[in-house]
Amino acid sequence: MQTPIRHIAIVIGSMRMGGAERATLNLVNELASRGIQCDLILVHEEGDFLKELHPDVNIVSLGRGRTLFSGLALSRYLKKIKPQLIIANQTHVHLLTLWARNRGARKIPVILNEHSIFSKNLLKGTRKTWLIKYLAHRWFRSANAVTAVSEGVANDFLKNFPELRAKVNIIYNPVVTPDIIKKSFEAIVYPWTDHISLPVILGAGRLVADKDFGNLIEAVSLVRKTTRVRLVILGDGVEKDKLIQLANRLNFEDDILFEGISQNPFSWMRSCSVFVLPSKREGLPMTLIEALACGCKVISTDCASGPREILRDGMYGKLVPVADSLSLAKAILESLDNSGTGLNHDDAIKPFLVSTVCEQYLALMQKLISAKKI
């Protein structure tokens, strides 16, 4: 007889804007909506996603300011509350959770949810990254399961931890919710009076070097030599001033909009002519999936990892080389000339539906909780 799943804990650093945080939000909300008691354990009780949580989700703040100092608080929680299972997100939180669980709650199964390329996250040879690698190789083996959000993430993880092959499962992020589709049909207030007459190219994400929005700006400037288009970039980050300067040098004038963090990026996705993901690297780019869900034409760099999986080797959107503005410009022009994709995006997004992913997690959790009883 199966043990019912009644009470789980999900641990993450915070609920700030980010892919891991949005995936956690979607999963915990779906589980709570199914009547499972969910404790969302936060190192930092902050972030815009907090206000989007299901009312039945119980927030547990470790209240220590830094992950390093949060282990004892998490250990006390586990000993007192005894959830049936823990899901931990992000490498530093993986280590925190395993230390706290191993200290006095060893019977509670732990799932490590790996969102990004482990090797590339720890390229810097600092004492901190050396320590993380050392502890990961010591402690990850005590995890009960690992969920990787893409084949690329899983393959890299197994290069580092081949002994964990039997514990690794590929479960995509829960991205597509009914709310995304609903929001995508909301109206946009455009800053241009002639917005209907010109194509709009859209990019969205954190404005950091790995997202390579400079490549997108350069590609669109090449497109504008033959076809006038506008570029909208949603998001914020340390590269913003540098990107604005680049756009000014390339004479975009009023045809570029840095919209910042949008409360509804999905309406932009529904209304744009083409969505572009120009990244140098990813784990599983959620914005690309969201754009597909909104019926968008999409172009992505063929970076590691995720885009090729999501677009099924280019079936659902164009793939171009990383950091190649000329190829990206050509793909944008081809997409603008093509009046329709002729493809059913429902098939493309099905693996990323929150309901689909939740069922996969429930099956894995049931397996681990039942194994604990043996």
HELIX and SHEET records of a PDB file:
HELIX    1   1 GLY A   19  SER A   33  1                                  15    
HELIX    2   2 ASP A   48  GLU A   52  5                                   5    
HELIX    3   3 THR A   67  PHE A   69  5                                   3    
HELIX    4   4 GLY A   71  ILE A   81  1                                  11    
HELIX    5   5 THR A   91  GLY A  104  1                                  14    
HELIX    6   6 PHE A  118  ASN A  121  1                                   4    
HELIX    7   7 ARG A  127  TRP A  139  1                                  13    
HELIX    8   8 PHE A  140  SER A  142  5                                   3    
HELIX    9   9 GLU A  151  ASN A  160  1                                  10    
HELIX   10  10 PRO A  162  LYS A  167  5                                   6    
HELIX   11  11 PRO A  178  SER A  184  1                                   7    
HELIX   12  12 HIS A  195  SER A  197  5                                   3    
HELIX   13  13 ALA A  209  LYS A  211  5                                   3    
HELIX   14  14 PHE A  213  VAL A  223  1                                  11    
HELIX   15  15 LYS A  240  ARG A  249  1                                  10    
HELIX   16  16 PRO A  265  SER A  271  1                                   7    
HELIX   17  17 MET A  286  ALA A  293  1                                   8    
HELIX   18  18 PRO A  307  ILE A  310  1                                   4    
HELIX   19  19 SER A  325  ASP A  337  1                                  13    
HELIX   20  20 HIS A  345  ILE A  349  1                                   5    
HELIX   21  21 LYS A  350  PHE A  352  5                                   3    
HELIX   22  22 VAL A  354  LYS A  373  1                                  20    
SHEET    1   A 7 ASN A  58  SER A  61  0                                        
SHEET    2   A 7 GLN A  37  LEU A  42  1                                        
SHEET    3   A 7 HIS A   7  ILE A  12  1                                        
SHEET    4   A 7 LEU A  85  ASN A  89  1                                        
SHEET    5   A 7 VAL A 110  GLU A 114  1                                        
SHEET    6   A 7 ALA A 145  ALA A 148  1                                        
SHEET    7   A 7 VAL A 168  ILE A 170  1                                        
SHEET    1   B 6 ILE A 256  GLY A 260  0                                        
SHEET    2   B 6 ARG A 230  LEU A 234  1                                        
SHEET    3   B 6 VAL A 200  ALA A 204  1                                        
SHEET    4   B 6 VAL A 274  LEU A 277  1                                        
SHEET    5   B 6 VAL A 298  THR A 301  1                                        
SHEET    6   B 6 LYS A 318  VAL A 320  1                                        
END                                                                             
